[in-house]
Amino acid sequence: MSLNYADQVQKVFSVTVSNPAVAVNLVCGWQPRYVRAYNVNNLAAYEYFYGMAAGTSLDNGNHADTQNSVNAAGSITLYAGRNAGAAVTGTVAVTAASPTITGTSTNFVGELAVGDKVTINGETVAILSITSSTVATADKPFVATATGASLYDMLGKGEGVTLGTDICDTAADVVRVVAFR
């Protein structure tokens, strides 16, 4: 797959947050040198520049002024990606004849995407939908029941950025992000 020039130097995302308590990984395929995230609902903007200390970014979270301040809460951090075949966070349970994947201490929203190939208890399926950080649906029902199983991401993930939980303060917040190489 070849990328067009715009994809090689910039990525634009629009993310609707389902759970503000869970960080979200955005895959660019490369580590950006500049990222700006803007919460459309509460009008807060966050920026990350290459070389900033890990876990810091600039934000204008005080909506009454436009001055940026250093935010050490980890608003935007670099995401190193994940190798193909690596386990995602937490454990999962599946039931025979059902396509539902139920997680415990998982972050499906931040770690998986629709279309990802995953393996659970030896069965490989594609992710059809992601309802929340703990519920996803496979493209076909599982053959066997499994509990406390690992979920392996068979495709892996490229590099990108992680949006911290302080960027969104309520569910259904919409965040627009632009990242430059």
C-alpha positions as CSV (number, residue, x, y, z in Angstrom):
1,M,0.0,0.0,0.0
2,S,1.4,3.4,-0.9
3,L,0.5,6.5,0.8
4,N,-0.2,9.8,-0.9
5,Y,2.0,12.7,-0.1
6,A,-0.6,14.2,2.4
7,D,-0.7,11.0,4.4
8,Q,3.1,10.9,4.6
9,V,3.3,14.3,6.3
10,Q,0.0,14.9,8.0
11,K,-3.0,13.0,9.5
12,V,-6.3,14.5,10.5
13,F,-8.6,12.6,12.9
14,S,-12.0,13.3,14.4
15,V,-12.7,11.2,17.5
16,T,-15.9,10.9,19.5
17,V,-15.0,9.7,23.0
18,S,-17.1,7.0,24.5
19,N,-15.4,6.9,27.8
20,P,-13.4,9.9,29.0
21,A,-11.6,7.8,31.7
22,V,-9.7,5.9,29.0
23,A,-6.9,7.2,26.8
24,V,-7.2,6.8,23.1
25,N,-4.3,5.8,20.7
26,L,-4.3,7.3,17.2
27,V,-2.2,5.5,14.7
28,C,-0.4,7.7,12.1
29,G,2.1,5.1,10.9
30,W,4.9,7.5,12.0
31,Q,5.7,9.5,15.1
32,P,4.6,13.1,14.7
33,R,6.7,16.2,15.5
34,Y,3.7,18.4,16.1
35,V,0.1,17.5,17.3
36,R,-2.8,19.7,18.0
37,A,-6.0,18.3,19.6
38,Y,-9.1,20.5,20.0
39,N,-12.1,19.5,22.1
40,V,-15.1,20.8,20.1
41,N,-17.4,20.5,23.1
42,N,-15.5,22.4,25.8
43,L,-13.2,24.4,23.5
44,A,-10.0,23.3,25.1
45,A,-6.9,22.9,22.8
46,Y,-3.8,20.9,23.5
47,E,-0.5,20.8,21.6
48,Y,2.6,18.6,21.6
49,F,5.9,19.5,20.0
50,Y,8.7,16.9,19.3
51,G,11.2,17.0,22.1
52,M,8.9,17.9,24.9
53,A,9.4,15.9,28.1
54,A,7.3,12.8,28.2
55,G,3.9,13.4,29.7
56,T,3.8,17.1,29.0
57,S,1.9,19.2,26.5
58,L,0.6,22.8,26.2
59,D,-3.0,23.5,26.8
60,N,-5.4,26.4,27.1
61,G,-7.7,24.6,29.4
62,N,-8.6,27.8,31.1
63,H,-11.3,28.7,28.6
64,A,-11.4,32.4,29.7
65,D,-7.9,33.1,28.3
66,T,-5.9,32.0,25.3
67,Q,-2.6,31.6,27.0
68,N,-1.0,28.2,26.9
69,S,0.3,26.6,30.0
70,V,2.4,23.5,30.5
71,N,0.2,20.5,31.3
72,A,2.1,17.6,33.0
73,A,-0.9,15.3,33.2
74,G,0.1,13.5,29.9
75,S,-2.5,15.1,27.6
76,I,-0.7,14.0,24.4
77,T,2.2,11.5,24.3
78,L,3.9,9.6,21.6
79,Y,2.6,6.0,20.9
80,A,5.3,3.6,19.9
81,G,2.9,1.1,18.3
82,R,2.6,-2.7,18.9
83,N,4.1,-5.7,17.1
84,A,1.8,-8.0,15.3
85,G,0.7,-10.9,17.5
86,A,1.1,-8.9,20.8
87,A,-1.5,-9.2,23.5
88,V,-3.6,-6.1,24.2
89,T,-4.3,-4.9,27.8
90,G,-6.5,-7.0,30.1
91,T,-8.3,-10.3,29.5
92,V,-11.5,-11.3,27.6
93,A,-14.4,-13.7,27.7
94,V,-16.3,-15.1,24.7
95,T,-19.2,-17.5,24.5
96,A,-19.7,-20.2,22.0
97,A,-22.1,-19.2,19.2
98,S,-21.9,-15.5,20.1
99,P,-19.7,-12.8,18.4
100,T,-19.5,-10.7,21.6
101,I,-16.1,-10.1,23.2
102,T,-16.3,-8.9,26.8
103,G,-13.2,-7.5,28.3
104,T,-11.9,-7.0,31.9
105,S,-9.5,-4.1,32.4
106,T,-9.3,-3.7,28.6
107,N,-9.1,-0.6,26.4
108,F,-10.7,-1.7,23.1
109,V,-11.4,1.9,22.1
110,G,-7.8,2.9,22.5
111,E,-6.1,-0.3,21.3
112,L,-8.2,-1.8,18.6
113,A,-10.0,-0.6,15.4
114,V,-12.8,-2.0,13.3
115,G,-11.3,-4.4,10.8
116,D,-8.5,-5.5,13.1
117,K,-7.7,-9.3,13.0
118,V,-7.5,-10.7,16.6
119,T,-7.0,-14.1,18.0
120,I,-8.7,-15.3,21.2
121,N,-8.3,-18.9,22.5
122,G,-6.9,-20.0,19.1
123,E,-9.8,-18.5,17.1
124,T,-9.0,-15.6,14.7
125,V,-11.8,-13.1,13.9
126,A,-12.1,-9.6,12.6
127,I,-13.4,-6.8,14.8
128,L,-16.8,-5.7,13.4
129,S,-17.6,-3.0,15.9
130,I,-16.4,-1.5,19.2
131,T,-19.1,-0.5,21.6
132,S,-16.9,0.6,24.6
133,S,-13.6,-0.1,26.2
134,T,-14.8,-3.4,27.4
135,V,-17.2,-4.6,24.6
136,A,-16.5,-5.4,21.0
137,T,-18.2,-7.6,18.3
138,A,-16.5,-10.1,16.1
139,D,-17.4,-10.7,12.4
140,K,-18.5,-14.2,13.3
141,P,-19.6,-16.2,16.3
142,F,-16.9,-18.0,18.4
143,V,-16.8,-21.8,18.3
144,A,-15.7,-22.3,21.9
145,T,-16.3,-20.5,25.2
146,A,-13.3,-18.9,26.9
147,T,-12.8,-16.8,30.0
148,G,-9.8,-14.9,31.3
149,A,-8.2,-15.3,27.8
150,S,-5.7,-13.0,26.2
151,L,-6.7,-11.1,23.0
152,Y,-3.8,-10.9,20.4
153,D,-3.7,-8.2,17.8
154,M,-2.6,-10.0,14.7
155,L,-1.9,-7.0,12.6
156,G,-0.1,-4.8,15.1
157,K,-0.3,-1.0,15.2
158,G,2.0,1.7,13.7
159,E,3.4,4.6,15.6
160,G,1.2,7.6,16.5
161,V,0.0,9.5,19.5
162,T,-2.0,8.9,22.6
163,L,-4.7,11.4,23.7
164,G,-4.8,11.4,27.5
165,T,-7.9,11.3,29.6
166,D,-7.6,15.0,30.5
167,I,-8.5,16.1,27.0
168,C,-12.1,15.0,27.3
169,D,-14.2,15.5,30.4
170,T,-17.5,13.9,29.3
171,A,-18.6,11.0,27.2
172,A,-19.5,12.0,23.6
173,D,-16.9,14.8,23.5
174,V,-15.6,15.3,19.9
175,V,-11.9,15.9,19.6
176,R,-10.3,17.0,16.3
177,V,-6.7,16.2,15.9
178,V,-4.0,17.2,13.3
179,A,-0.6,15.6,13.4
180,F,2.4,16.6,11.3
181,R,5.5,14.6,10.6
